[in-house]
Amino acid sequence: MADHRETIDRGARRSVLAYLVTGVLVLLSMMIVGLLMRLEQAQYIALGPMWFYQLMTLHGAAMVGIAALSGAAIMCHFLWQYVDLSERIVVANLVLFLAGVVMISAGILEGGFHGGWTFLYPLPTTTVGAWGSTSAVLFLGGLLVIGVGFLLLHLDVARAVTARYGSLAGGLGWPHLFGRSESEPPPAAVVASTMVTIVNVIALVVGASILVMMLVNVYVPSFTVDPLLAKNMSYFFGHVFINATIYMAVIAVYEILPRYTRRPWKTNKVFLASWTASTVMVLFIYPHHLLMDFVMPKWMLIMGHVIGYLNTFPILVVTGYGGLMIVYRSGIRWDMASKLLFLSLLGWSAGAMPAFIDGTISVNYIMHNTMWVPGHFHTYLMMGLVSMVFGFMYYLGKSGRESGESAIDRIALWMFVLAGFGFTLTFLFSGKMSAARRYASHVPEWVPYDQLASFLAAMVIAAATVFLVRFLSRLRFATLDAARVTLVRGG
Amino acid sequence: MPHDSVWWVSVALMGFLAVVFAFVFAGSGEREADYAPLRDRAYRLRTRLFWALVLTLFPAMIYNLVDLPYDAPRSASVAPEVIEVVGRQWSWSLSDTEVTVGRPVEFRVTSADVNHGFGIYDANMRLLGQTQAMPGYTNTLRHTFEAPGTYRALCMEYCGIVHHSMVAELTVAAAQGE
């Protein structure tokens, strides 16, 4: 059980650092790719649609991948303190991830594949001469290889949690939630990891199934798949997998903020109930991606609409509020790590607002696949998840209580906050103006927002570069056991 | 326009959260040594917050289920004009491209190849409504145009290299006698 009074923090294993370094290097590269896309839409450069859609496919696939990798780094780092994970499996996941990245990159950059990261059947296998079947196989196969790696990782988490807590129900704290267990409930890191494992194992099997069906379709065109079934499977996998990345990364907040505030983040019944509810909701909310597929069973679409509203409760009332509770009048001495983790709760909560509104059927009718959608997911992924990852990195990079940060870090943080939220608001405003997403070229009415977004994106990249350089320069401290947390005022 | 309402409600909610976080950040400097009373007050406030959210969100959630785009209007007095729409890489085929103000139109939308999205834009490039165009399925989009002019149908689902140029035009004429 994590002790919030504990002052010595474990150093990171090399495998965790390998995840993080890979993650942030790809993150920065893909931020630059994202900037290129915005510059193209802003008409500042002329890549042409072929390159735009190739970069769009690369940006989407890589960002989802590194969000998962970075989230897994945080999960493994803290979970290792409670259960016995297999380091070989952790390393195997990274090896498979890198192999998948090579395959995907080759499929896109060499083979010209640009079917979108959501691989919506039958587009990837309907090439119209734009890309060859080998490119499609490389892309789909690369996703499959990465998925197999994460499936192995989650199965190992399931094994380790079961060995320590008796079952996955034990990892979720059900004996304490539904029974009268007198023992200490599992810590937040275990509860979150168990939830992610349950949903991701299901999602990865579904995702792998549709990928295999599409791979068969490439070689045996007479073997076809029902497009609506394929769409359900793709979005079920995609929704669960990307959401799970935040549920892994938020473990950094649960574990680190209490150390800064010297106040516990208790896994009480409200906490356990909210995570059990999130486990169910994240599995059943995905039809909100299909609200404009009118042939879907209406009850499923209404279910997506309803769960979209309910899903805000755990985010706002439990995690967001919990963070505010332990920080308020805590005497916390802020540094980059704690500020970024605190910011991440705002980013996640704020992003959930336009997200649940978009999940309203009547709103989706006029907002679906406009820039509103990347607006909300960039808010909770960039300002939420990425802030969690950078906060964790600053934390690991500390050699002791002194933050070792400079004015450049603080300027970079403010730049990240202001430009980051400005960037996501620009997306949302473009959506309000009905600008369609995934367009290589925008009509003149939409271009001014693209131009503003380009400047803001460049500022975000500058800030992220500072965070990355700082982390790499302090990598040697990250493996050390050290007292990283500054003492509270009056504590 | 509903677009404006969606924007302002979202900005207000996000702004409110930002203010709350700023308030807590500003109030974090001085430590209240005895956490238990503060925690108990915070738990009580959380209970009230929970019920405030229930009382706000649940009516909104139900209200927004009243008028869904999936069903034909119950009190339709005029027979709709039916337009068959087929999307294919990278063009739209519409059985008719001229409709009349005030007369309901039923777009029966499908695809000949990959997934597309059929989105109707007005002259100011505001999205009025949409549905997916999917091979093997027909989605029915119902819309009644309220003003004459030239409208555009854009593709709302990524479908390949010419996705952004997959546009059709629709002319809406004033009703006779107007």
Interface residues (C-beta under 8 A of the other chain):
Chain A: P49 M50 Y53 H114 G115 G116 T118 L120 P122 L123 T126 V128 A130 D226 P227 L228 K231 R263 M292 D293 F294 V295 K298 L301 I302 H305 V306 Y309 T312 F313 L316 V317 G320 Y321 L324 M325 V327 Y328 R329 S330 G331 I332 W334 F342 L345 L346 S349 A350 M353 P354 I357 T360 I361 S362 V363 Y365 I366 M367 H368 N369 T370 W372 T379 L425 L428 F429 K432 M433 S434 A436 R438 Y439 A440 S441 H442 V443 E445 W446 V488 R489 G490 G491
Chain B: P2 H3 D4 V6 W7 V9 S10 V11 L13 M14 L17 A18 V20 F21 V24 F25 G27 S28 G29 E30 R31 E32 A33 Y35 L38 R39 A42 R46 L49 F50 L53 L57 F58 A60 M61 N64 L65 D67 L68 P69 Y70 Q89 D113 V114 N115 G117 G119 Y121 N124 M125 R126 L127 L128 G129 Q130 T131 Q132 M134 P135 G136 Y137 T138 N139 T140 L141 L154 C155 M156 E157 Y158 C159 G160 I161 V162 H163 H164 S165
